[in-house]
Amino acid sequence: MLTVHHLGRSQSERVVWLCEELGLEYDLKRYERDPITFLAPPAYKALHPMGTAPVITDDKLVLAESGAIVQYLVARYGEGRLQVPPEHADFANYLFWMHFANGSLQAVLHRCLVVRRLKLAPDHPTLLATRERVERALKTVDAGLAAHRYLAGSEFTAADVMTVFCLTTMRSFVSVDLTPYPNVVGYLGRIGKREGYRRAMRKSDPEMTPLLT
């Protein structure tokens, strides 16, 4: 039995969403963050040696890392859905966005979160450099969406599942104005109309309004 261990307001929403888009049967186990530290509870940390979200269990398998989980579920249960085959013209584009989500976009947003907490002077080089990298990353996404309805082309894929968290829930941790990126805003509007996304957010974080603007 596939079980998705979901930590509230975390990357594990990606896994719930993917399961909904694929129509998979799964058990959803929700965990709440500590109200003081905002960290995962001990029961969640005990699931995997890394102690971080997300985690799935699939019979005897215990797997962490959202990128690995998304790739595993698409390969094992996707039956060709939500992925781009190697012979397709958009294959390289699909791979880029799959890895850009955690490798670049989420990483620089997390750096921004840390730097802001340092309360540096407005002209501090580290603050300015971080701001520039956030803008560069968002401009890259916006430019990619100028030519396509979804990140990897005309069709919704797992690359979108990987990326949307950075543009929505991640902004509840580090505020980012998306107004300068109209293609991103339009994209999030399309995502917000997807029944799979709406079901996933209702199940994973029913008390949270998705940041789609």
C-alpha positions as CSV (number, residue, x, y, z in Angstrom):
1,M,0.0,0.0,0.0
2,L,1.3,3.4,-0.9
3,T,1.3,5.9,2.0
4,V,2.1,9.6,1.6
5,H,3.4,11.1,4.8
6,H,2.5,14.7,4.6
7,L,4.0,17.4,6.8
8,G,1.8,20.5,6.8
9,R,2.9,23.4,4.5
10,S,5.8,21.5,3.0
11,Q,7.1,20.0,-0.2
12,S,5.1,16.8,0.4
13,E,2.1,18.6,-1.1
14,R,3.8,17.8,-4.4
15,V,3.4,14.1,-3.7
16,V,-0.2,14.4,-2.8
17,W,-0.9,16.4,-5.9
18,L,0.9,13.9,-8.1
19,C,-1.1,11.1,-6.7
20,E,-4.3,13.0,-7.4
21,E,-3.3,13.8,-10.9
22,L,-2.4,10.1,-11.6
23,G,-5.6,8.9,-9.9
24,L,-3.6,6.6,-7.6
25,E,-4.9,4.8,-4.5
26,Y,-3.0,6.0,-1.5
27,D,-3.2,6.5,2.2
28,L,-2.6,10.0,3.4
29,K,-1.0,10.5,6.8
30,R,-0.8,14.1,8.0
31,Y,1.6,15.5,10.5
32,E,1.4,18.9,12.1
33,R,4.5,21.1,12.7
34,D,5.5,22.0,16.2
35,P,3.6,25.3,17.0
36,I,6.7,26.8,18.6
37,T,9.7,25.7,16.5
38,F,7.6,25.1,13.3
39,L,9.6,21.9,12.7
40,A,8.5,18.4,12.0
41,P,7.4,16.3,15.0
42,P,9.6,13.5,16.2
43,A,7.3,10.9,14.6
44,Y,7.9,12.4,11.2
45,K,11.7,12.7,11.7
46,A,11.8,9.0,12.6
47,L,10.4,7.9,9.2
48,H,13.7,8.4,7.3
49,P,17.4,9.0,8.4
50,M,17.2,12.5,6.8
51,G,14.2,13.4,9.0
52,T,12.8,15.7,6.3
53,A,9.6,16.0,4.2
54,P,8.4,14.4,2.0
55,V,8.5,10.7,2.7
56,I,6.5,7.9,1.2
57,T,6.2,4.2,2.1
58,D,5.3,1.7,-0.6
59,D,5.0,-1.7,1.0
60,K,8.5,-2.2,2.4
61,L,10.0,0.8,0.5
62,V,10.8,4.0,2.4
63,L,11.7,6.9,0.1
64,A,12.5,10.5,0.8
65,E,13.4,13.6,-1.4
66,S,10.5,15.0,-3.4
67,G,12.3,14.8,-6.8
68,A,13.1,11.1,-6.2
69,I,9.5,10.4,-5.1
70,V,8.0,12.2,-8.1
71,Q,10.2,10.3,-10.5
72,Y,9.5,7.0,-8.7
73,L,5.8,7.4,-8.8
74,V,5.7,8.5,-12.4
75,A,8.0,5.6,-13.5
76,R,6.2,2.9,-11.4
77,Y,2.6,4.0,-11.7
78,G,2.4,6.7,-14.3
79,E,2.0,4.4,-17.4
80,G,3.5,7.1,-19.5
81,R,1.4,9.9,-18.1
82,L,2.9,13.3,-16.9
83,Q,6.3,12.6,-18.4
84,V,8.0,13.3,-21.6
85,P,9.7,10.4,-23.4
86,P,13.4,10.7,-24.6
87,E,12.4,10.7,-28.2
88,H,10.2,13.8,-27.8
89,A,11.4,17.2,-28.8
90,D,10.6,18.6,-25.3
91,F,12.5,15.9,-23.4
92,A,15.5,18.0,-22.5
93,N,13.2,20.9,-21.6
94,Y,11.2,18.6,-19.3
95,L,14.4,17.4,-17.6
96,F,15.6,21.0,-17.1
97,W,12.4,22.1,-15.3
98,M,12.2,18.9,-13.2
99,H,15.6,19.7,-11.8
100,F,15.4,23.5,-11.8
101,A,12.7,23.4,-9.2
102,N,14.8,22.1,-6.3
103,G,18.3,22.7,-7.8
104,S,17.9,26.4,-8.5
105,L,14.5,28.0,-7.7
106,Q,13.8,26.6,-4.3
107,A,17.4,26.8,-3.3
108,V,17.6,30.5,-4.0
109,L,14.3,31.2,-2.3
110,H,15.5,29.4,0.8
111,R,18.7,31.5,0.6
112,C,16.5,34.6,0.5
113,L,14.7,33.4,3.6
114,V,17.9,33.0,5.5
115,V,19.4,36.3,4.3
116,R,16.3,38.2,5.3
117,R,16.4,36.9,8.8
118,L,19.9,38.2,9.2
119,K,18.5,41.7,8.8
120,L,21.4,43.0,6.8
121,A,21.7,46.6,5.6
122,P,19.7,47.3,2.4
123,D,22.9,47.8,0.5
124,H,24.7,44.8,1.9
125,P,26.3,42.8,-1.0
126,T,24.9,39.5,0.2
127,L,21.4,40.9,0.2
128,L,21.7,42.5,-3.2
129,A,23.2,39.4,-4.7
130,T,20.5,37.2,-3.3
131,R,17.8,39.5,-4.6
132,E,19.3,39.5,-8.0
133,R,19.4,35.7,-8.1
134,V,15.8,35.4,-7.1
135,E,14.8,37.8,-9.8
136,R,16.9,35.9,-12.3
137,A,15.3,32.6,-11.4
138,L,11.8,34.1,-11.7
139,K,12.6,35.8,-15.0
140,T,13.7,32.4,-16.2
141,V,10.4,30.8,-15.3
142,D,8.4,33.7,-16.7
143,A,10.4,33.5,-20.0
144,G,9.8,29.8,-20.2
145,L,6.1,30.2,-19.8
146,A,5.9,33.0,-22.5
147,A,6.1,30.4,-25.2
148,H,4.3,27.4,-23.6
149,R,1.1,26.8,-21.6
150,Y,3.1,24.6,-19.2
151,L,6.8,24.4,-18.3
152,A,7.7,21.5,-20.5
153,G,5.5,22.5,-23.4
154,S,1.8,22.4,-24.2
155,E,1.0,19.5,-21.8
156,F,1.0,19.4,-18.0
157,T,3.8,17.2,-16.6
158,A,5.6,16.2,-13.4
159,A,7.9,19.2,-14.0
160,D,4.9,21.4,-13.1
161,V,4.2,19.4,-10.0
162,M,7.8,19.9,-8.9
163,T,7.8,23.7,-9.6
164,V,4.5,25.0,-8.3
165,F,5.3,24.6,-4.6
166,C,8.2,27.1,-5.0
167,L,5.8,29.6,-6.6
168,T,3.0,29.2,-4.0
169,T,3.4,27.6,-0.6
170,M,7.1,28.5,-0.4
171,R,6.0,32.2,-0.6
172,S,4.3,31.7,2.8
173,F,7.8,31.4,4.2
174,V,9.5,34.0,2.1
175,S,7.3,36.7,0.6
176,V,7.9,37.4,-3.1
177,D,5.9,39.7,-5.4
178,L,5.0,38.0,-8.6
179,T,3.5,41.1,-10.2
180,P,6.5,41.6,-12.5
181,Y,6.1,38.1,-13.9
182,P,2.7,38.1,-15.7
183,N,3.3,34.7,-17.4
184,V,3.9,33.1,-14.0
185,V,0.7,34.7,-12.6
186,G,-1.3,33.4,-15.6
187,Y,0.3,30.0,-15.2
188,L,-0.7,29.8,-11.5
189,G,-4.3,30.7,-12.5
190,R,-4.4,27.7,-14.8
191,I,-2.9,25.5,-12.1
192,G,-5.5,26.7,-9.6
193,K,-8.3,25.4,-11.9
194,R,-7.0,21.9,-12.1
195,E,-9.2,19.5,-10.1
196,G,-6.2,17.4,-9.1
197,Y,-4.5,20.4,-7.6
198,R,-7.7,21.5,-5.8
199,R,-8.3,18.1,-4.3
200,A,-4.7,17.7,-3.2
201,M,-4.6,21.1,-1.4
202,R,-8.0,20.3,0.3
203,K,-6.6,17.0,1.5
204,S,-3.1,18.1,2.5
205,D,-3.6,21.6,3.9
206,P,-7.3,22.3,4.2
207,E,-6.7,25.3,6.4
208,M,-4.4,27.0,3.9
209,T,-5.5,29.2,1.0
210,P,-3.1,28.5,-1.9
211,L,-1.0,31.5,-2.9
212,L,-1.9,31.6,-6.6
213,T,-1.5,35.3,-7.2
